Amino acid sequence: MLEKQRHQLLLEILEEQQFASVADLTAQLNSSEATIRRDLIKLSKEGRLEKIRGGAQRIGNRPAGAPKTHLAGSAFLVNKDKMTTAKQAIAAKAVSLCEEGELVIVNGGSSTFMMGEYLTQRDVSVLTNSYYLAQYLCENGQNQVTVPSGEIYRKQGIILSPFENDSIQNYRCRLMFTGTAGIGEFGVMETDSLIVRAEQKLRRQSEKLVVLADGSKLGQKSNFVIYPLTEVDILITDDTADPRVIEQIEAAGVEVITVELEALAA
């Protein structure tokens, strides 16, 4: 991650939390303590945050009733570099489900972003709220790409519309692909109510829901249940996933496709 990107994310974390410790920033930004301390010193000198013992805090308070400008959850640029081998294998399997010439919906996220490499090799049109995926497809392929109108949330790299009536309602497709903060017996989970609302709006335009989740996501819980398992058609995961959680998901009628990472490495 570039220094400029890391600084932007650091400031957005302070915007959400008002205060963050060095340890917290190190974990959220997947950086070393030395790097974070250098960042805090530099941003403090620039007057963009207040450096205090053990961490930093936002300068000033957000006015009461001010509109929400950030989404809860980890940053795309951090997540993108985690579990990359599993995500790539899962993404390749996901794209293999697409038919030539069809339109698919791809929800924003680090797992679904990995589909871009394989989508550029296919004659598939894409409707996506992922700023990063749309950019990748436009720069590297010939896919027809459509994005909804709305505001860009930089931390997650997604486009969300505050309006119910937008361009999304004019599209209809067979498959929608989405990542998740966690999936298990309670269903598919997410971190922010705005993400839930936006994704459910996309879901209404598709016939089947395909969830991409590496093994670390199975059994994980988050703030919001976006879909019960009965609304999931296919889950694509890897062979590091807990077999007990897979059994729970299959018992709900979900088709589980497991990619074998060891075989892929061999």
Secondary structure as UniProt FT lines:
FT   HELIX           3..17
FT   STRAND          19..21
FT   HELIX           22..29
FT   HELIX           33..45
FT   TURN            46..47
FT   STRAND          50..52
FT   TURN            53..54
FT   STRAND          55..57
FT   TURN            64..65
FT   HELIX           76..79
FT   TURN            80..81
FT   HELIX           84..96
FT   TURN            100..101
FT   STRAND          103..106
FT   HELIX           110..113
FT   TURN            114..115
FT   HELIX           116..119
FT   TURN            120..121
FT   STRAND          125..128
FT   HELIX           131..140
FT   STRAND          145..146
FT   STRAND          151..153
FT   TURN            154..157
FT   STRAND          158..160
FT   HELIX           167..170
FT   STRAND          173..178
FT   STRAND          182..184
FT   TURN            185..186
FT   STRAND          187..190
FT   HELIX           193..203
FT   TURN            204..205
FT   STRAND          206..212
FT   HELIX           215..217
FT   STRAND          224..227
FT   HELIX           229..231
FT   STRAND          234..238
FT   TURN            239..240
FT   HELIX           243..251
FT   TURN            252..253
FT   STRAND          255..259
FT   HELIX           261..265
//
